[in-house]
Amino acid sequence: MDGSWTGHGSCGIQLPLDDRSELLENVDSRYALVIVAAKRARQINNYHHQLGEGTFDQFLPPLVESRSKNYLTMALEEIGEGKIKYTYPT
């Protein structure tokens, strides 16, 4: 493996090259991108589940208007637009 990231695989998410470089501008590594996107996708999923339960106080709604219904795609769009900030625990 040459270390390049293609942005697609068995999950079926394919991003144009300019979108990938935009994503990597908002995080300090590919590893951070994966971790932050996965965590945010889980938060978005939990938000949608809490809507069905009638509670609205624990999770934030998606921070971008997305055409996608895929939570990981929504999370990546949030990262690409700079809406997600993260810090490393000390």
Biopython code that builds the backbone (N, CA, C, O; Angstrom):
import numpy as np
from Bio.PDB.StructureBuilder import StructureBuilder

atoms = [
    (1, "MET", "N", (0.859, -1.184, 0.000)),
    (1, "MET", "CA", (0.000, 0.000, 0.000)),
    (1, "MET", "C", (0.895, 1.233, 0.000)),
    (1, "MET", "O", (1.859, 1.292, 0.763)),
    (2, "ASP", "N", (0.598, 2.199, -0.827)),
    (2, "ASP", "CA", (1.458, 3.370, -0.977)),
    (2, "ASP", "C", (1.098, 4.520, -0.052)),
    (2, "ASP", "O", (1.740, 5.568, -0.120)),
    (3, "GLY", "N", (0.113, 4.369, 0.796)),
    (3, "GLY", "CA", (-0.264, 5.421, 1.733)),
    (3, "GLY", "C", (-1.268, 6.413, 1.168)),
    (3, "GLY", "O", (-1.708, 7.309, 1.890)),
    (4, "SER", "N", (-1.642, 6.283, -0.093)),
    (4, "SER", "CA", (-2.626, 7.210, -0.650)),
    (4, "SER", "C", (-4.019, 6.788, -0.203)),
    (4, "SER", "O", (-4.290, 5.607, 0.013)),
    (5, "TRP", "N", (-4.874, 7.757, -0.071)),
    (5, "TRP", "CA", (-6.230, 7.491, 0.380)),
    (5, "TRP", "C", (-7.164, 7.710, -0.797)),
    (5, "TRP", "O", (-7.215, 8.800, -1.367)),
    (6, "THR", "N", (-7.894, 6.678, -1.153)),
    (6, "THR", "CA", (-8.775, 6.780, -2.307)),
    (6, "THR", "C", (-10.162, 7.250, -1.941)),
    (6, "THR", "O", (-10.898, 7.722, -2.807)),
    (7, "GLY", "N", (-10.538, 7.135, -0.686)),
    (7, "GLY", "CA", (-11.845, 7.630, -0.272)),
    (7, "GLY", "C", (-12.996, 6.728, -0.644)),
    (7, "GLY", "O", (-14.154, 7.131, -0.531)),
    (8, "HIS", "N", (-12.708, 5.513, -1.086)),
    (8, "HIS", "CA", (-13.798, 4.592, -1.363)),
    (8, "HIS", "C", (-13.357, 3.186, -1.018)),
    (8, "HIS", "O", (-12.162, 2.918, -0.887)),
    (9, "GLY", "N", (-14.277, 2.322, -0.877)),
    (9, "GLY", "CA", (-13.987, 0.942, -0.519)),
    (9, "GLY", "C", (-15.287, 0.204, -0.343)),
    (9, "GLY", "O", (-16.267, 0.499, -1.026)),
    (10, "SER", "N", (-15.311, -0.737, 0.549)),
    (10, "SER", "CA", (-16.492, -1.550, 0.730)),
    (10, "SER", "C", (-17.681, -0.766, 1.267)),
    (10, "SER", "O", (-18.821, -1.211, 1.138)),
    (11, "CYS", "N", (-17.429, 0.408, 1.875)),
    (11, "CYS", "CA", (-18.537, 1.195, 2.424)),
    (11, "CYS", "C", (-19.305, 1.926, 1.327)),
    (11, "CYS", "O", (-20.432, 2.362, 1.561)),
    (12, "GLY", "N", (-18.728, 2.070, 0.142)),
    (12, "GLY", "CA", (-19.419, 2.681, -0.976)),
    (12, "GLY", "C", (-19.375, 4.189, -1.021)),
    (12, "GLY", "O", (-20.031, 4.789, -1.873)),
    (13, "ILE", "N", (-18.621, 4.832, -0.132)),
    (13, "ILE", "CA", (-18.528, 6.281, -0.146)),
    (13, "ILE", "C", (-17.403, 6.671, -1.086)),
    (13, "ILE", "O", (-16.262, 6.245, -0.906)),
    (14, "GLN", "N", (-17.715, 7.474, -2.082)),
    (14, "GLN", "CA", (-16.713, 7.948, -3.025)),
    (14, "GLN", "C", (-16.728, 9.462, -3.030)),
    (14, "GLN", "O", (-17.776, 10.086, -3.201)),
    (15, "LEU", "N", (-15.565, 10.043, -2.841)),
    (15, "LEU", "CA", (-15.448, 11.488, -2.798)),
    (15, "LEU", "C", (-14.545, 11.959, -3.914)),
    (15, "LEU", "O", (-13.509, 11.343, -4.165)),
    (16, "PRO", "N", (-14.908, 13.036, -4.594)),
    (16, "PRO", "CA", (-14.006, 13.607, -5.589)),
    (16, "PRO", "C", (-12.712, 14.075, -4.930)),
    (16, "PRO", "O", (-12.696, 14.380, -3.738)),
    (17, "LEU", "N", (-11.644, 14.131, -5.690)),
    (17, "LEU", "CA", (-10.329, 14.481, -5.154)),
    (17, "LEU", "C", (-10.339, 15.822, -4.440)),
    (17, "LEU", "O", (-9.735, 15.948, -3.375)),
    (18, "ASP", "N", (-11.012, 16.832, -4.996)),
    (18, "ASP", "CA", (-11.031, 18.138, -4.339)),
    (18, "ASP", "C", (-11.743, 18.082, -2.994)),
    (18, "ASP", "O", (-11.369, 18.817, -2.079)),
    (19, "ASP", "N", (-12.762, 17.231, -2.844)),
    (19, "ASP", "CA", (-13.440, 17.075, -1.557)),
    (19, "ASP", "C", (-12.522, 16.422, -0.531)),
    (19, "ASP", "O", (-12.541, 16.789, 0.643)),
    (20, "ARG", "N", (-11.718, 15.453, -0.970)),
    (20, "ARG", "CA", (-10.806, 14.784, -0.056)),
    (20, "ARG", "C", (-9.759, 15.754, 0.469)),
    (20, "ARG", "O", (-9.466, 15.765, 1.665)),
    (21, "SER", "N", (-9.198, 16.560, -0.406)),
    (21, "SER", "CA", (-8.176, 17.500, 0.056)),
    (21, "SER", "C", (-8.794, 18.543, 0.984)),
    (21, "SER", "O", (-8.145, 19.001, 1.924)),
    (22, "GLU", "N", (-10.037, 18.918, 0.724)),
    (22, "GLU", "CA", (-10.746, 19.864, 1.595)),
    (22, "GLU", "C", (-10.943, 19.264, 2.985)),
    (22, "GLU", "O", (-10.797, 19.960, 3.991)),
    (23, "LEU", "N", (-11.271, 17.985, 3.042)),
    (23, "LEU", "CA", (-11.436, 17.315, 4.326)),
    (23, "LEU", "C", (-10.139, 17.301, 5.114)),
    (23, "LEU", "O", (-10.128, 17.568, 6.316)),
    (24, "LEU", "N", (-9.055, 16.991, 4.438)),
    (24, "LEU", "CA", (-7.769, 16.879, 5.127)),
    (24, "LEU", "C", (-7.221, 18.234, 5.558)),
    (24, "LEU", "O", (-6.315, 18.288, 6.390)),
    (25, "GLU", "N", (-7.746, 19.330, 5.013)),
    (25, "GLU", "CA", (-7.354, 20.663, 5.465)),
    (25, "GLU", "C", (-7.903, 20.965, 6.857)),
    (25, "GLU", "O", (-7.347, 21.794, 7.576)),
    (26, "ASN", "N", (-8.984, 20.301, 7.235)),
    (26, "ASN", "CA", (-9.655, 20.588, 8.500)),
    (26, "ASN", "C", (-9.287, 19.634, 9.631)),
    (26, "ASN", "O", (-9.798, 19.769, 10.743)),
    (27, "VAL", "N", (-8.415, 18.684, 9.363)),
    (27, "VAL", "CA", (-7.914, 17.768, 10.386)),
    (27, "VAL", "C", (-6.411, 17.636, 10.202)),
    (27, "VAL", "O", (-5.874, 18.007, 9.159)),
    (28, "ASP", "N", (-5.740, 17.114, 11.204)),
    (28, "ASP", "CA", (-4.281, 17.046, 11.100)),
    (28, "ASP", "C", (-3.756, 15.716, 10.566)),
    (28, "ASP", "O", (-2.556, 15.580, 10.328)),
    (29, "SER", "N", (-4.640, 14.732, 10.375)),
    (29, "SER", "CA", (-4.200, 13.456, 9.818)),
    (29, "SER", "C", (-5.401, 12.676, 9.307)),
    (29, "SER", "O", (-6.545, 12.980, 9.645)),
    (30, "ARG", "N", (-5.127, 11.678, 8.498)),
    (30, "ARG", "CA", (-6.199, 10.795, 8.016)),
    (30, "ARG", "C", (-6.822, 10.033, 9.185)),
    (30, "ARG", "O", (-8.030, 9.801, 9.222)),
    (31, "TYR", "N", (-5.975, 9.653, 10.136)),
    (31, "TYR", "CA", (-6.467, 8.955, 11.324)),
    (31, "TYR", "C", (-7.492, 9.821, 12.067)),
    (31, "TYR", "O", (-8.565, 9.344, 12.438)),
    (32, "ALA", "N", (-7.157, 11.078, 12.277)),
    (32, "ALA", "CA", (-8.076, 11.986, 12.959)),
    (32, "ALA", "C", (-9.376, 12.125, 12.173)),
    (32, "ALA", "O", (-10.455, 12.175, 12.763)),
    (33, "LEU", "N", (-9.280, 12.187, 10.850)),
    (33, "LEU", "CA", (-10.471, 12.285, 10.007)),
    (33, "LEU", "C", (-11.398, 11.100, 10.239)),
    (33, "LEU", "O", (-12.606, 11.276, 10.394)),
    (34, "VAL", "N", (-10.843, 9.908, 10.264)),
    (34, "VAL", "CA", (-11.648, 8.700, 10.454)),
    (34, "VAL", "C", (-12.299, 8.696, 11.831)),
    (34, "VAL", "O", (-13.490, 8.414, 11.958)),
    (35, "ILE", "N", (-11.522, 9.006, 12.856)),
    (35, "ILE", "CA", (-12.038, 8.972, 14.228)),
    (35, "ILE", "C", (-13.113, 10.039, 14.438)),
    (35, "ILE", "O", (-14.173, 9.752, 14.993)),
    (36, "VAL", "N", (-12.844, 11.260, 13.998)),
    (36, "VAL", "CA", (-13.795, 12.359, 14.192)),
    (36, "VAL", "C", (-15.076, 12.098, 13.394)),
    (36, "VAL", "O", (-16.175, 12.307, 13.906)),
    (37, "ALA", "N", (-14.942, 11.644, 12.145)),
    (37, "ALA", "CA", (-16.127, 11.380, 11.323)),
    (37, "ALA", "C", (-16.966, 10.252, 11.911)),
    (37, "ALA", "O", (-18.194, 10.346, 11.932)),
    (38, "ALA", "N", (-16.335, 9.200, 12.384)),
    (38, "ALA", "CA", (-17.082, 8.081, 12.964)),
    (38, "ALA", "C", (-17.817, 8.506, 14.230)),
    (38, "ALA", "O", (-18.980, 8.154, 14.429)),
    (39, "LYS", "N", (-17.138, 9.259, 15.077)),
    (39, "LYS", "CA", (-17.773, 9.713, 16.320)),
    (39, "LYS", "C", (-18.950, 10.639, 16.027)),
    (39, "LYS", "O", (-20.009, 10.515, 16.641)),
    (40, "ARG", "N", (-18.765, 11.560, 15.095)),
    (40, "ARG", "CA", (-19.852, 12.492, 14.756)),
    (40, "ARG", "C", (-21.013, 11.768, 14.093)),
    (40, "ARG", "O", (-22.171, 12.105, 14.338)),
    (41, "ALA", "N", (-20.717, 10.770, 13.251)),
    (41, "ALA", "CA", (-21.789, 9.994, 12.619)),
    (41, "ALA", "C", (-22.627, 9.278, 13.680)),
    (41, "ALA", "O", (-23.850, 9.208, 13.562)),
    (42, "ARG", "N", (-21.978, 8.754, 14.705)),
    (42, "ARG", "CA", (-22.725, 8.119, 15.804)),
    (42, "ARG", "C", (-23.593, 9.140, 16.537)),
    (42, "ARG", "O", (-24.718, 8.829, 16.927)),
    (43, "GLN", "N", (-23.077, 10.359, 16.729)),
    (43, "GLN", "CA", (-23.866, 11.403, 17.382)),
    (43, "GLN", "C", (-25.093, 11.773, 16.550)),
    (43, "GLN", "O", (-26.184, 11.952, 17.091)),
    (44, "ILE", "N", (-24.911, 11.887, 15.237)),
    (44, "ILE", "CA", (-26.048, 12.200, 14.358)),
    (44, "ILE", "C", (-27.069, 11.074, 14.402)),
    (44, "ILE", "O", (-28.273, 11.326, 14.456)),
    (45, "ASN", "N", (-26.598, 9.842, 14.381)),
    (45, "ASN", "CA", (-27.490, 8.687, 14.485)),
    (45, "ASN", "C", (-28.276, 8.740, 15.787)),
    (45, "ASN", "O", (-29.489, 8.530, 15.792)),
    (46, "ASN", "N", (-27.594, 9.019, 16.882)),
    (46, "ASN", "CA", (-28.267, 9.115, 18.184)),
    (46, "ASN", "C", (-29.273, 10.258, 18.212)),
    (46, "ASN", "O", (-30.334, 10.132, 18.823)),
    (47, "TYR", "N", (-28.956, 11.365, 17.563)),
    (47, "TYR", "CA", (-29.893, 12.488, 17.481)),
    (47, "TYR", "C", (-31.189, 12.044, 16.810)),
    (47, "TYR", "O", (-32.278, 12.336, 17.304)),
    (48, "HIS", "N", (-31.074, 11.338, 15.686)),
    (48, "HIS", "CA", (-32.276, 10.898, 14.974)),
    (48, "HIS", "C", (-33.071, 9.883, 15.787)),
    (48, "HIS", "O", (-34.300, 9.858, 15.708)),
    (49, "HIS", "N", (-32.396, 9.055, 16.561)),
    (49, "HIS", "CA", (-33.112, 8.112, 17.417)),
    (49, "HIS", "C", (-33.821, 8.820, 18.566)),
    (49, "HIS", "O", (-34.920, 8.423, 18.952)),
    (50, "GLN", "N", (-33.204, 9.864, 19.115)),
    (50, "GLN", "CA", (-33.846, 10.574, 20.224)),
    (50, "GLN", "C", (-35.067, 11.347, 19.739)),
    (50, "GLN", "O", (-35.985, 11.596, 20.520)),
    (51, "LEU", "N", (-35.094, 11.733, 18.458)),
    (51, "LEU", "CA", (-36.288, 12.402, 17.925)),
    (51, "LEU", "C", (-37.502, 11.498, 18.035)),
    (51, "LEU", "O", (-38.593, 11.949, 18.383)),
    (52, "GLY", "N", (-37.308, 10.218, 17.736)),
    (52, "GLY", "CA", (-38.406, 9.257, 17.827)),
    (52, "GLY", "C", (-38.867, 9.025, 19.257)),
    (52, "GLY", "O", (-40.005, 8.618, 19.490)),
    (53, "GLU", "N", (-37.990, 9.282, 20.205)),
    (53, "GLU", "CA", (-38.326, 9.091, 21.619)),
    (53, "GLU", "C", (-38.901, 10.353, 22.251)),
    (53, "GLU", "O", (-39.370, 10.321, 23.388)),
    (54, "GLY", "N", (-38.866, 11.466, 21.514)),
    (54, "GLY", "CA", (-39.421, 12.707, 22.033)),
    (54, "GLY", "C", (-38.489, 13.498, 22.919)),
    (54, "GLY", "O", (-38.925, 14.439, 23.582)),
    (55, "THR", "N", (-37.201, 13.140, 22.950)),
    (55, "THR", "CA", (-36.231, 13.902, 23.728)),
    (55, "THR", "C", (-35.329, 14.663, 22.774)),
    (55, "THR", "O", (-34.986, 14.162, 21.703)),
    (56, "PHE", "N", (-34.948, 15.869, 23.158)),
    (56, "PHE", "CA", (-34.189, 16.727, 22.239)),
    (56, "PHE", "C", (-32.971, 17.373, 22.888)),
    (56, "PHE", "O", (-32.395, 18.294, 22.310)),
    (57, "ASP", "N", (-32.571, 16.930, 24.045)),
    (57, "ASP", "CA", (-31.566, 17.686, 24.782)),
    (57, "ASP", "C", (-30.160, 17.100, 24.786)),
    (57, "ASP", "O", (-29.231, 17.777, 25.226)),
    (58, "GLN", "N", (-29.966, 15.881, 24.320)),
    (58, "GLN", "CA", (-28.669, 15.253, 24.515)),
    (58, "GLN", "C", (-27.725, 15.381, 23.305)),
    (58, "GLN", "O", (-26.521, 15.548, 23.500)),
    (59, "PHE", "N", (-28.224, 15.311, 22.087)),
    (59, "PHE", "CA", (-27.368, 15.304, 20.908)),
    (59, "PHE", "C", (-27.725, 16.448, 19.966)),
    (59, "PHE", "O", (-28.891, 16.815, 19.822)),
    (60, "LEU", "N", (-26.691, 17.006, 19.324)),
    (60, "LEU", "CA", (-26.897, 18.092, 18.369)),
    (60, "LEU", "C", (-27.412, 17.558, 17.044)),
    (60, "LEU", "O", (-27.045, 16.456, 16.637)),
    (61, "PRO", "N", (-28.257, 18.322, 16.366)),
    (61, "PRO", "CA", (-28.698, 17.920, 15.028)),
    (61, "PRO", "C", (-27.549, 18.084, 14.031)),
    (61, "PRO", "O", (-26.526, 18.682, 14.361)),
    (62, "PRO", "N", (-27.710, 17.560, 12.820)),
    (62, "PRO", "CA", (-26.681, 17.786, 11.798)),
    (62, "PRO", "C", (-26.444, 19.288, 11.609)),
    (62, "PRO", "O", (-27.388, 20.078, 11.649)),
    (63, "LEU", "N", (-25.198, 19.675, 11.406)),
    (63, "LEU", "CA", (-24.815, 21.081, 11.307)),
    (63, "LEU", "C", (-24.793, 21.590, 9.873)),
    (63, "LEU", "O", (-24.481, 22.757, 9.637)),
    (64, "VAL", "N", (-25.118, 20.733, 8.920)),
    (64, "VAL", "CA", (-25.150, 21.121, 7.507)),
    (64, "VAL", "C", (-26.433, 20.596, 6.881)),
    (64, "VAL", "O", (-27.004, 19.604, 7.334)),
    (65, "GLU", "N", (-26.870, 21.273, 5.843)),
    (65, "GLU", "CA", (-27.977, 20.763, 5.034)),
    (65, "GLU", "C", (-27.378, 19.756, 4.066)),
    (65, "GLU", "O", (-26.518, 20.109, 3.259)),
    (66, "SER", "N", (-27.815, 18.523, 4.137)),
    (66, "SER", "CA", (-27.235, 17.478, 3.303)),
    (66, "SER", "C", (-28.309, 16.819, 2.455)),
    (66, "SER", "O", (-29.445, 16.639, 2.893)),
    (67, "ARG", "N", (-27.932, 16.464, 1.240)),
    (67, "ARG", "CA", (-28.838, 15.696, 0.385)),
    (67, "ARG", "C", (-28.798, 14.226, 0.759)),
    (67, "ARG", "O", (-29.674, 13.456, 0.365)),
    (68, "SER", "N", (-27.791, 13.838, 1.515)),
    (68, "SER", "CA", (-27.583, 12.443, 1.871)),
    (68, "SER", "C", (-28.359, 12.079, 3.128)),
    (68, "SER", "O", (-28.580, 12.913, 4.006)),
    (69, "LYS", "N", (-28.757, 10.846, 3.194)),
    (69, "LYS", "CA", (-29.366, 10.300, 4.407)),
    (69, "LYS", "C", (-28.350, 9.486, 5.203)),
    (69, "LYS", "O", (-28.672, 8.955, 6.266)),
    (70, "ASN", "N", (-27.127, 9.389, 4.691)),
    (70, "ASN", "CA", (-26.069, 8.616, 5.326)),
    (70, "ASN", "C", (-25.389, 9.481, 6.383)),
    (70, "ASN", "O", (-24.898, 10.568, 6.078)),
    (71, "TYR", "N", (-25.361, 8.999, 7.627)),
    (71, "TYR", "CA", (-24.827, 9.789, 8.730)),
    (71, "TYR", "C", (-23.330, 10.036, 8.591)),
    (71, "TYR", "O", (-22.846, 11.101, 8.974)),
    (72, "LEU", "N", (-22.594, 9.077, 8.053)),
    (72, "LEU", "CA", (-21.163, 9.280, 7.852)),
    (72, "LEU", "C", (-20.916, 10.360, 6.805)),
    (72, "LEU", "O", (-20.012, 11.180, 6.963)),
    (73, "THR", "N", (-21.697, 10.367, 5.759)),
    (73, "THR", "CA", (-21.575, 11.411, 4.744)),
    (73, "THR", "C", (-21.878, 12.774, 5.338)),
    (73, "THR", "O", (-21.179, 13.745, 5.052)),
    (74, "MET", "N", (-22.919, 12.857, 6.167)),
    (74, "MET", "CA", (-23.236, 14.122, 6.836)),
    (74, "MET", "C", (-22.067, 14.581, 7.696)),
    (74, "MET", "O", (-21.712, 15.760, 7.689)),
    (75, "ALA", "N", (-21.465, 13.651, 8.439)),
    (75, "ALA", "CA", (-20.332, 13.990, 9.296)),
    (75, "ALA", "C", (-19.154, 14.485, 8.467)),
    (75, "ALA", "O", (-18.504, 15.461, 8.842)),
    (76, "LEU", "N", (-18.870, 13.830, 7.352)),
    (76, "LEU", "CA", (-17.775, 14.264, 6.481)),
    (76, "LEU", "C", (-18.057, 15.637, 5.888)),
    (76, "LEU", "O", (-17.139, 16.444, 5.740)),
    (77, "GLU", "N", (-19.305, 15.913, 5.547)),
    (77, "GLU", "CA", (-19.666, 17.238, 5.035)),
    (77, "GLU", "C", (-19.457, 18.298, 6.112)),
    (77, "GLU", "O", (-18.986, 19.395, 5.813)),
    (78, "GLU", "N", (-19.800, 17.984, 7.355)),
    (78, "GLU", "CA", (-19.573, 18.920, 8.452)),
    (78, "GLU", "C", (-18.080, 19.208, 8.619)),
    (78, "GLU", "O", (-17.684, 20.358, 8.813)),
    (79, "ILE", "N", (-17.266, 18.178, 8.543)),
    (79, "ILE", "CA", (-15.818, 18.347, 8.667)),
    (79, "ILE", "C", (-15.291, 19.175, 7.495)),
    (79, "ILE", "O", (-14.472, 20.074, 7.685)),
    (80, "GLY", "N", (-15.756, 18.874, 6.296)),
    (80, "GLY", "CA", (-15.308, 19.598, 5.105)),
    (80, "GLY", "C", (-15.638, 21.078, 5.152)),
    (80, "GLY", "O", (-14.896, 21.901, 4.616)),
    (81, "GLU", "N", (-16.747, 21.420, 5.789)),
    (81, "GLU", "CA", (-17.156, 22.824, 5.901)),
    (81, "GLU", "C", (-16.566, 23.502, 7.143)),
    (81, "GLU", "O", (-16.844, 24.673, 7.405)),
    (82, "GLY", "N", (-15.759, 22.772, 7.899)),
    (82, "GLY", "CA", (-15.123, 23.356, 9.081)),
    (82, "GLY", "C", (-16.061, 23.536, 10.262)),
    (82, "GLY", "O", (-15.775, 24.333, 11.155)),
    (83, "LYS", "N", (-17.172, 22.814, 10.287)),
    (83, "LYS", "CA", (-18.148, 22.958, 11.379)),
    (83, "LYS", "C", (-17.767, 22.140, 12.609)),
    (83, "LYS", "O", (-18.299, 22.371, 13.695)),
    (84, "ILE", "N", (-16.850, 21.183, 12.447)),
    (84, "ILE", "CA", (-16.451, 20.312, 13.530)),
    (84, "ILE", "C", (-15.030, 20.661, 13.955)),
    (84, "ILE", "O", (-14.121, 20.698, 13.125)),
    (85, "LYS", "N", (-14.843, 20.913, 15.227)),
    (85, "LYS", "CA", (-13.535, 21.149, 15.806)),
    (85, "LYS", "C", (-13.275, 20.055, 16.844)),
    (85, "LYS", "O", (-14.198, 19.623, 17.534)),
    (86, "TYR", "N", (-12.061, 19.621, 16.952)),
    (86, "TYR", "CA", (-11.749, 18.584, 17.913)),
    (86, "TYR", "C", (-10.420, 18.913, 18.592)),
    (86, "TYR", "O", (-9.598, 19.669, 18.073)),
    (87, "THR", "N", (-10.245, 18.325, 19.758)),
    (87, "THR", "CA", (-8.984, 18.450, 20.481)),
    (87, "THR", "C", (-8.593, 17.067, 20.973)),
    (87, "THR", "O", (-9.443, 16.200, 21.177)),
    (88, "TYR", "N", (-7.319, 16.879, 21.154)),
    (88, "TYR", "CA", (-6.821, 15.631, 21.703)),
    (88, "TYR", "C", (-6.854, 15.707, 23.214)),
    (88, "TYR", "O", (-6.532, 16.748, 23.787)),
    (89, "PRO", "N", (-7.240, 14.615, 23.876)),
    (89, "PRO", "CA", (-7.219, 14.626, 25.335)),
    (89, "PRO", "C", (-5.777, 14.734, 25.828)),
    (89, "PRO", "O", (-4.851, 14.210, 25.208)),
    (90, "THR", "N", (-5.608, 15.418, 26.947)),
    (90, "THR", "CA", (-4.254, 15.594, 27.493)),
    (90, "THR", "C", (-3.983, 14.659, 28.644)),
    (90, "THR", "O", (-2.892, 14.680, 29.213)),
]
sb = StructureBuilder()
sb.init_structure("model")
sb.init_model(0)
sb.init_chain("A")
sb.init_seg("    ")
for serial, (resi, resn, name, xyz) in enumerate(atoms, 1):
    if name == "N":
        sb.init_residue(resn, " ", resi, " ")
    sb.init_atom(name, np.array(xyz, "f"), 0.0, 1.0, " ", f" {name:<3s}", serial, name[0])
structure = sb.get_structure()
